[in-house]
Amino acid sequence: MHLTQRAGMADVLDRRHLRGHRITAISATPLQVGQRTRAPHKQLRDRSQPPRNRSGLFPRLLTHGIDELGIGHYLEHMFDYVITHHQISRQGLMPRLQDMNTRHAVIQSPLGELTVVAEDDALTGLYFQHHWYRPAHDTLGPKVDAESDELLAEAQAQLTDYLAGDRTDFDLPITLHGDEAKHRVWRLLTTIPYGETETYGELAATLGDGTTAQEVGQAVGRNPLSIVVPCHRVVGKNGQLTGYAGGVKRKQFLLELEEPSEVKAARLF
């Protein structure tokens, strides 16, 4: 009877279909896979050592006569699988993270420093200084000069034009990270026209799925791409300036920037 190659020892000894077969212990020369002798627990941690050079893994007096190759052959090659599987399970996600080209640039603006984050060919974040929900710095990727990066340079140019009153919308590729509930709210934010506002309650009513005004406010506050996704256009009941992740003063600046000229003129008198 032959055993399945690469099976573990516990699996071999516990298989029901092997009951009745004898596993014979002999006192001959101990089974050796290599020439060096080291403690089993050290061998299992030393992943850089080739499997065939790992000695001391098998206890003395262990062998069997079920087939002509012997259990030593299967146990030796069992580690070929186990080690490969261990490396995949521990490091399997790392290549994807390493392949993602995440970087950020710091842009000077009338609102202070703006940290603009990009992943591959899309913007993923825009944060103010002292932003409420600013992500950990080590998740932003390396800092680069915006002028040296085509996407970040374009973002800087469009933000500069917008903050100078020369642009009313953005033409930039974006990717937002969040759950579906947040995405539904963020999509609504992009539909609010320049120079107009909506309340949290109005957005909740538009969703029509039972989402409350408070839940809308929580999603708005978690918008990772300020200004470009215009969460500053959401106000409280009766137009009150409620909280803003970048600070109420910045929210007021942005709303006044977008005010129609006739409204601005009326405020002067």
N, C-alpha and C positions, 0 to 999 in steps of 0.2 A: 504494500500500500504506500502510495506516495503522498507526502504532505505538500500543501500549497506553498510555493516559494514566497519568501518575505513575510511569512506569518510570524506573529509574536510568540514568545515562549509560553506565556500564560494561555494564549489561544490554542497553542498546540496541545498543552497538557489538559485543557478543559474540554476539548471537543468530545461530544458524546459518542460520535461514531468510532472513536479510537478506544473506547472502553473494552477491556478484555485483552488488549495488546500490552505486552510487557515492556517497560522502559527499564533497561538493565544498567545498573551502576557498576563500573569496573574500576579497579584500582591501578590501572595502567598509567602511563605518562599523562599528566593533565593536558587537557585540550588547550592549545595555544594558537591564537590568531596571528600574533606578531612575535617579536623578539623581546620587547620591553615589557616590564611588569609594573603596572600602576594600579592604584585603587579604583574600583569600578566607578564610584561617584565622581572622581576626577576625570575619568575618561569621558563620561557622558557630558561634562561641561566643556571639554576641550574640542570645540567644533572645527577648529582649523586642522586637526590631525586627520589624515586620510583614514577611512574606516578600516582598511586592512592592517593598519599599523597600531590599532587599539588592542593592546593585550590586557590580560587580567580581567576581561569582562565576563568570563564564564567560570563558574565555580568548579572546583576539583570534583572528579568522579562523575561528571555529567556527560553522558552520551546515550545513544539508543541504537536499536537495530531494526527499526521499522522499515527503512529502505537502505539502498546501497550507498547513498551519499552521506548519511549521518546528519544529526541535528546541528552539528557545528557549522555545516555549510549554510543552513537556513538561518541560523541565528546571526552568523556573520553578515549575511546580506540583508537581514532584517534592518540593520542599522543604516544601510544605504537609504532605505525609505524613510525611516524615522527622522533622520537628520535633515533630509530634504524637506520633509513636511514641516518640521519645526522652523526652519528658516523661512518658509513661505508664510506660515501662520504669524510669525513675529514681524516680518518685514514686508508683507504683501501689499500694504497700503502705502509704503514709503515711495515707491517709484512714481505713483500718481501725484503725490504731493511735490516731489522733486521736479517732475516734468512741468507742473503748472508754473508759468512765469509770472509770479506775483511780485509787484514792486510798487513803490509809492514815491510821490514827489510833494514837496511843500511849496505852495504858491502864496505869494504876498498879495493881499487884497485890501480894500477898504474895510472889510470885516475882520481883519487880522489874518493870521496864517491859516491857510486851507490845506489840509492833507488829502490829497487825491490818490486813490488806490486803484490799481488795474490788475487784472488777471488775464493773461494771454492778450486777446484783442478786444477786451471789454472793460469798461469802468465798473467797479464794484463798490466803491465807497468814496464819500466826501465828508470830511469831519472838521469841525471848528476846534479851536483851542478850548479846553475844558468841556468838550462835548459830553453829554450825559452818558451815552452808551458807546463810547469810543472803544474799539477792540484793543486787545493786548498788542503792544508794539511789535512783538516778535511774530505776529501773524500778518503784518503788512508787507513783508518782503523787504529787500534792500532799498535804501533811499537812493534815488537817481535824480539827475538834473532833468527837469521837465523838457528842456529844449533838445535833449539827446534822445528822447523817446517820442516817436511819431504820434502815438495816441495821447500821451500826457501833454505833449505840446499843443495838440489841437484842443484838448480840454482846457488848457490854460488860456488859449486865445479866445475861446467862446465864453469862458467865465469872465475874462477881462471885458469883453464887449458887453456882456449882459450887465455887469455891475456898473458900467459906464452909461447904461441906458440905450445902448446901440443894438441890442438883440433882445427878442422877446421869447425865443424858444431855443432848444438845444438839438443838435443833430449829432448825437454821439451814441455808439453802441454801449449798452449797459447790461449787466447781469446782477440781479439782486438775490441774495441768499436769505431764505426764510421759509416758513411753512406756508401752506396754501391759504390759510386765513389771513395772514399778513399780506400775501401777494394780491388777494382780492382788494384789499384796501389800497395798496400801493398802486395798483392799476387805475383805481378811481382818481388818485391824486394827479396822474398824468393827463386826466381829461379836464381838469379845472383850468379855464383859459387864463392867460396872462392878464393881470389887472383885476381879476375877480376872486371872490372868496366863497367858501361853503362852510357850513357848520358841521361839527361832528355828528349831530343828530340827522342832518340832511344826508350825509354819507351813509349813515346806518340805514336810513329809509331807502336809499337807492339800492343798497345791497339786498334788502328784503329777505334776509335769511335768518333773522333773529339776532343778528349781531347788534349789541347795544352801542350807544354813543361812547360809553366808557371804554369798551373793547376797541372801538375805532380809534379812540385817542391813544390807547396803548400801542396799537400798530403804527399809527402816525409817528409817535415818538421813537419807534424803533426803525424808522426809515434810514437805511444806511447811506443813501445817496442824496444828501441835502442839496437844496437849490435846483439841481438837475431834475430830481423828482420833487415837485414843489409842495412839500408838506407845510411850508410857511403860509400857504393859502387857505389853510383850515383854521377857523376861528371858533370861539365859543358862542354861546347863545347871545343874540343881540350884537354880534360883532366884537365881543370882548376878546382882547389879546390874552389867550391862555398860555400855558407853558410851551416852551420850545426847546428842543434838545440843544440848540446852540445859544440859548438865552433870549429872553423877551426883547431886549434891545436890538438884537440882530433881526429878529422877526419883524419888528416895527420898521427897521431900515428897509428890508426887502419889500414889505407891503407899500411903503411910501414910494419906493423906487418904481413900483409898477402902477401906481395910481395914474388914472387918466389926467391929462393936463388940466381939464376943466375942474376936476375935483381938487387938484392942487391949488388952482387959482382961487377956488371958493374958500379954501382953508386960510388964505391970506387975508381975508376980509371978515 
